[in-house]
Amino acid sequence: MQTNIYKNVGHMRKGPKGEQFYRKRKSHLSGATMRVNQNTVLLGQKVILVPYTTEHVPRYHEWMKSEELQRLTASEPLTLEQEYAMQHSWREDTDKCTFIVLDAEKWQAQPDLAEESCMVGDVNLFLTDLQDPTLGEIEVMIAEPSYRRRGFGTEAVLMMMAYGMTTLGLNKFEAKIGQGNEPSICMFKKLHFEQVTMSDIFQEVTLRLLVSEPERQWLLEQTSHMEERQYRGRSWWSREANSC
């Protein structure tokens, strides 16, 4: 398996292409819970996380034409029209929280550049246990090869966990990773995840992080630079940057 494309790729789990899998385990939480990020942008040092909108679909569609990504996500290629429908479905679903990962330096330095040109991947939270709404399964994809192994995935995961903890009320996180993806396993272990199970059927390991008070403080320290702002599309940042 190729590494550092999907930091924690499971079996038919990633992104819009895994939709048929996740429809089987809808959350009982209110729709507002997981759609709360639709007007949120998270500003980091390397990455900026923005909601997945129709503007991002063409680039995402191009990514998913890759046979390598299709294999890693157990996906079938979609038409562009189907991709737009999937984006709308994900935006409305109550058991997912999705952000598109942007190159922060590029996004901030060129205010007139379309967000689509700054995209490098995506990061997601899923509610994996209907009996425990405080547990989230986290996944991250760095789709652009030139951005892999440069800390973009690590910061995206840290920011997403901090957001899940402070905004969504999560205090446990799981990551399901292919058994051969040692770099990804090491990354999550560096983020204090511990391996709890191994599945020979799905050829994956499950790692978990329980957010104790010390872990909470550590996570907040790691993301102390993160800013949360209201997302109003690319035009908002262009106006703010030009006014400085």
Secondary structure, 3 states (H helix, E strand, C coil): CCCCCECCCCCCCCCHHHHHHHHHHCCCCCHHHHCHHHHEEEECCCEEEEECCHHHHHHHHHHCCCHHHHHHCCCCCCCHHHHHHHHHHHHHCCCEEEEEEEEHHHHHHCCCCCHHHHEEEEEEEEECCCCCCCEEEEEEEECCHHHCCCCHHHHHHHHHHHHHHHCCCCCEEEEEEECCCHHHHHHHHHCCCEEEEEECCCCEEEEEEECCHHHHHHHHHHCCCCEEEECCCHHHHHHHHHHC
